Amino acid sequence: MERLGEGSFAVVKRATWTTKTGQKLDVAVKILRESTPEMIEDLQREVNNMQKLQHPNLIQLFGIVFSSSGMMVVEFCDGGALIDRIRSTEKPVILVSMLADYAQQIARGMAYLELKHCVHRDLAARNVLLTENDRVAKICDFGLMRVLENNERLYVMSAQKKVPFAWCPPESLRYRQFSHASDVWSFGVTLWELFSYGEEPWVGFTGAEVLVVFVSFPP
C-alpha cells in the first residue's frame, strides 16, 4: 500500500476498499504502530466519535479493523494536507479568494462539531485535507476530540497528555481546559497559517517556551 503519511503512533496508507455492492473505493487506512491497550482504547474512542458525524467538510469514516494491529478506514482525499498545498512551490499559488473559501468550509465543519457538542482540540492546517481538485476542504484527525456530555462547558485534560502548544489558547495551557472557545482560538491560528501561506506559529519556540509566554499573560 502507498504510504500517505505517518505520526508518532500511526502510519496512514492508501488502499482499495470493495463495498458490499462491489464498488471499489480509494480509502486511507490509519494503522497503529503498536496495539497497546491504551492505543486501542484511543482508536476506539476516535471511531465512536466519528460514527456520530456526517458533514461535507469532515472526513467520513468507513470502518475499523482489529487484527494484528488496530486499523481505521476513512475516505481518501487526493489533494493531501492543506498545509502542504499552501506551501507548495510546484503548483500555482492559491488565490486569496480560494483561501477565504477554505476558511469558510473549515468554519462550517467546526460549527457542525459545536452543534454536536464536540471539541476537536487539534485543528490546524495540517489536519485539513483537500479533495475534488482541491476545491473541497475536510477536517480530519479526531484523535484528541472529546464530546461534552450533560451540558458540560469544557473538558479538562489529564496532566500526562500531550497537546499542540502552538495552536492552544492560554486557558488550555494553564489549566488544561478545552472548550468550543479553545477551538475558536485554534481556528484563528489556522487562519493565520492559511493567509501567511503556511508560516509556522511560534516558529523557533519550544513547547515549553510557548507555555512560559502564555502563563505570563493576565488571567
N, C-alpha and C positions, 0 to 999 in steps of 0.2 A: 504494500500500500504506500502511496505517496505521502511523505511527511509534510504536514502543513505548518506545524509549529510545536513548541514544547515549553513547558514551565518546570517549576521545581518538583511538582508532584505528578504531572501527567504529560503524555505526548498526544498530539492530535494528528490523525491521519485521514486521508481521503479514501473512500471505499464506495462500493456499489451495493445498494440495498434493493432486493426484489420484494415488492409488495405482494399481498395475497392475491391481487388481480393479475400478477405477472409483470406489472410495470417496474422498470428499473430506474432508480433514482440515485444521483450522486449525493453522498452524505459525508459528514465529518464525524469521526469516531474519536472520542476522548478516552484514552487508555491510561489507567493509573500505573505509575511506575512500581508501586508496592501496594499490595492489597491488605494493609493492616486494618484491624477493626475500626480504628478511628477514621481512616481514609474512606473505608466502605460506608461508614455512617455519614460522613460528609457528602459523599456522592449520592447516597440515598436521599438525603435532605434536599440536595440540589434538584434531583429528579422530581421529588414530591412537590417542590415549589413550582417547578417549570410546568408540571402537569396541569396546573390551575390557570396557566396563562395562554392567551391566544390573541395576538395583535400583530399587524403587518410590520411593525418596527421592532419586534422581538424575535430572536431566533426560535424556531419551532423544534420541539422535542419529538423524536420518533420512537425511542425506546431505550431500554437499559439491558445489559447482559452481565451476568455474574458467572464467570468460568474460572480460568486460571488467574485472571485479573478483572477488576471491575471496568466496564466499558459503557459509555453513554453515547447514543447515536442521535445526532441533530442534523438539521438541514445544512447543506453545503453552500457557502457564499463564494462565488468565483472571483469577486473583486478583492478579497483579502481584507486586512485590517485597515480601517480609516487612517490611522496614524502613518502607515506605510505609504498609502496613496498620496496623502498631502505632502509627504516628504520626498516623494519620488522625483528624480531628475530625468527619468526615462520616458515619462508621459507628459502631455501638455499640462501646464499649470491650471489648477482648478479655479474657475472664476469665483469672485466673491459671492455672486448670486447663488452659485451652487453650494458654497459653504453655508450660506444662510438657509438654504433648503435642507441640508443635512442637519443643521441646528434645530430646525422646526420638526423634522422627523424624530430626532432624538428626544426632543421635548414631548412629543406626543407619546412616545414609548414610555417615558418616565411618568407622565401624567397617568397613563394606564396603570403602571405599577402602584402609584399612590392610591388610585381608586381601589386596587386590590389589597391595600394595606401592606404593601411590600416595600422594604427599604433595601435598595440594591447594594450600597456600601462600596462599590468598586467601579463606578462609572468613570471612564477615561476614553480617550480616542483609540487606545489600543484594544478596548473592549467593545468596539463598534465595527461591524463587518459590512461590506458593500456587496451588492448583487444587482442583477438586471442592468448590465452595462454601467455599473457604478452609479445608478440613479436612485437606488433604494438603500437606506441605512438601517441596520438591525442591531440592537443592543444584544450583547452576549455575555457569557461568563457570570453565571448566577451562583457561584460557589460561596460567596460571602453574604448573599441575600438572606434576609430574615423577614418573616411575616409577623406583623404586630397583631397580637390577639387581645380580645376582651377590652377594646378601647384603649389599649396601650398607646402612649405618645412617643415612646422611644425604646430602643433596645440597648442594653448595657452589655458590652463585650467582656468576656473573661480576660484576665490580665495577660495570659500567655499567648494569646492570638496575635498574629501579625496583620497590619493594615497598610495600605498605600499612603504613607505620611503626606506626600506632596499634594494629594488630592483631598485630604481630610481637613475639616474645619477645626478651630481651636477647641471646641467642646468635646470633639471626638478624641483628640489627643490628650486633653486634660483629664477628662472624666470617663473616657471610653463609651460615650453616649452617641448613638446613631439614630437618626430620625429622617422624616421627609425633608426637613430643613437641611440636614447634612448632605442629602442627595442633591439639593439645590446648589449647595456650595460646590460639590463635585461637578455638577453641570456647568457652573461658571468657569471652573478650571478647564473643563473640556472645551468650552467656547474659546478660551484663551489659546488652547492648543490648536484649534481649528484656524483661527484668524491670524495666528502667528506662523502658520504653515508648519506646525509640528515642533515648535520650540518646547523644550522640556521644562516643566515648572521647577523652580528651586534648583536649577542646574548648578552643580558644584557643591551643593549642600548634602551632607549625610542625613539620614532619617533623624538621628539624634540632634543634629544642628537645627533642623526644621522644628523639632519639638521644643528646643530651648527658646527659639524665637517666638513660637506661638504661646508658650507658657508665660512669656513676658508681657503678652497683650493683657489689657484690663479685662476683667471678667464681664 
